[in-house]
Amino acid sequence: MTEDRWHSVDEVAAYLGVKRDTLYKWIDRKNMPAHKVGRLWKFKLKEVDKWVKLGSHAASSNRAAQKR
């Protein structure tokens, strides 16, 4: 996969080793960087990698767990 092109939900799910549903939850609840093109979500791997490295997915989970 080249990083210059837009990637689909299936490609990013495989890239991160998660299910499609997990990506949709991360987009909705954890501000995962994604762009809506018509009815489809598209991703740039550089943005996804940065989001993962910054711990954005984990920080949101920790906040949700603390509220319980």
N, C-alpha and C positions, 0 to 999 in steps of 0.2 A: 504494500500500500504506500502510495506517495502521500506526503503530507500537504501538498499544494491543492489537492482536489477535495471536493466535498464528499463526506462518507455517510453511509446510511446507518440506520439504527442497528440493523443486523451486523454490519461491519464493525461498528464501535462496540457492540455487545461482545462479539468474538474477540476483539482487540483487548478489551478489559476483562474478559472471562466472566461476564455476568449475563443474566437473562435480559431479554428485551423489556420485560415489565419493570425490571430494576432501573433501566435507563429512563423510562417514562416517569417513574417516581422521583428520580433524581432531578429531572428537568422541572417537574412540578413543585417539589418540596425543598430541593437543595440548590436551586439556581445553577444547575449544570449548564455550561455554555452550549446552546443549541439554537439553530435557526430554522424557523418554519418556512418551508417553500411549498406553497399550496397546502396540501394535506399531509405532506411529509416533513419529518424532522431531518435536518442535515447537520453535520458536525465537521469541524476542522480539528485534526488530531493535535495540532499545537495547542489549541485552546483547551482541549480535553486533558492533555498531559499537564498543562499548567494548573488547571483546576484540581487535578488529583494530587500533584506535588504540593500545592498550597494547603492541602488537607481540607478543602471546602466541603467535601462529602462527609468527612469524619466530624468536623466541627458542628455541622447541622445535626448529626446524629447524637452527639454528646449533649447539645442543648435540649433536644427533644427528650432524651433520657432523664435529664436533670429536672424537667418540668413534671415528670410523673411522680 
